[in-house]
Amino acid sequence: METVELEPQVLSDRRGVVFGLVRPNGPVECVITIATLEAYFWLEPRASDARILKTFRDGYGRIRAIAERRLLAHPATRLELTSDDFARP
């Protein structure tokens, strides 16, 4: 999979960060919640948009890997990553 050439953006409701992946059957819109970034990527509460995006970029490799695994298991055109996706069994 390759990333879409769109910059990740903080959602207007500040609930998450939206980003895209390209799959053979088309693009997928992905969202990772702010709560997940706080729980698994050390984002401080009430962080600025710039800090949220930096934290997202710093953890992008792991975020992308989880998103790709979810999409392989359950193909979709939209995907939301939550803390449950990053919790270890």
Buried (B, 14 or more C-beta within 10 A) or exposed (E): BEEBEEEBBBEEEEEBBBBBBEBEEEEBBBBBBBBBBBBBBEBEEEBEEEEBBEBBBBBBEEBBEBBBEBBEEEEEEEBBBBBEBBEEE
